[in-house]
Amino acid sequence: MFKGVYTALVTPFNEDGSIDEGALRKLVDVQIQGGVNGLVPMGTTGESPTVDHDENIQVIEIVVDQAKKRVPIIAGTGSNSTEEAVRMTRRAKDCGADATLQVAPYYNKPNQEGFYRHFMEVADKGGLPVIVYNIPGRTGKNIENSTTLRLARHSEIVAVKEASGDLNQVMDIIAQKPEGFDVLSGDDNLIYPFMALGAAGVISVASNLIPDQMSAFLNQLLAGKYQDALKTHYRLLPLFKAMFIDTNPIPIKAALAMTGSIKEVYRLPMCSLSIENKQKLQGVLKEFAIL
């Protein structure tokens, strides 16, 4: 169901910290014109931890409205409270979202049975197809493969965004997953090995900046043109690395601000790049002729 590149959209803010609707609408159009397969508002890259629930839904509404059914919208509505995750997912469905990205419950660190019951509840009651989001570096705990594969049996749990960075884990999921369940890379620098192993696509940070190049890269991989794709991988790798010289989404928002696409405004505790890292980022963008 989910093949290709899905952009984990940034959330542009005005100087007063409010959502910059105009900039967000322009970003949506640029992404679609760049050929991406779908959009993911209100994930980690969208600064979801620092928006309130109404703002979360507001961003989803704007993205759905601006996309006008041209591409599917995967709404970030996850929570470490199962009831809240269900409630937010229902609201996203009412907005017209096509699926939901559900991060592993964070901080409270449930056991594997708790993970299973959480995602099953969202799938049963949320009303949208569920993409499980495994990112143990942020949530504090890994969703083990046995749990992911149990969840994959549910007709409404359709994919996993794997950001564990563990290729052994990814291989095992792909080898054992049922038909119709997709694996998506959560890291731009691992797209090539993930896809070579049988993943379907990526939820990408870098595509905020270079949607056309990321779309072309994924199309190479989906067409089985691995030699061409390998060259593209190594050409884009310095940019992928630059997007993580600081905590996401700081570098990607700084890069978009340098191009004039958004204002460089974050919500605390996110804050600007150091001068040294900003200079490094500018250097990479110049090498790629983005600046």
SULRAHU-V680637 format. One record per helix or strand. SS is the DSSP state (H for helix, E for strand). FROM is the first residue (numbers start at 1). TO is the last residue. If there is no record, write none. Layout:
# SULRAHU-V680637
ss:SS from:FROM to:TO
ss:SS from:FROM to:TO
This chain:
# SULRAHU-V680637
ss:E from:4 to:8
ss:E from:13 to:13
ss:E from:19 to:19
ss:H from:21 to:33
ss:E from:38 to:40
ss:H from:44 to:46
ss:H from:48 to:50
ss:H from:53 to:67
ss:E from:72 to:76
ss:H from:82 to:95
ss:E from:99 to:103
ss:H from:112 to:125
ss:E from:129 to:134
ss:H from:136 to:139
ss:H from:145 to:151
ss:E from:157 to:162
ss:H from:167 to:176
ss:E from:182 to:185
ss:H from:188 to:197
ss:E from:201 to:204
ss:H from:206 to:208
ss:H from:211 to:222
ss:H from:226 to:242
ss:H from:250 to:258
ss:H from:275 to:287
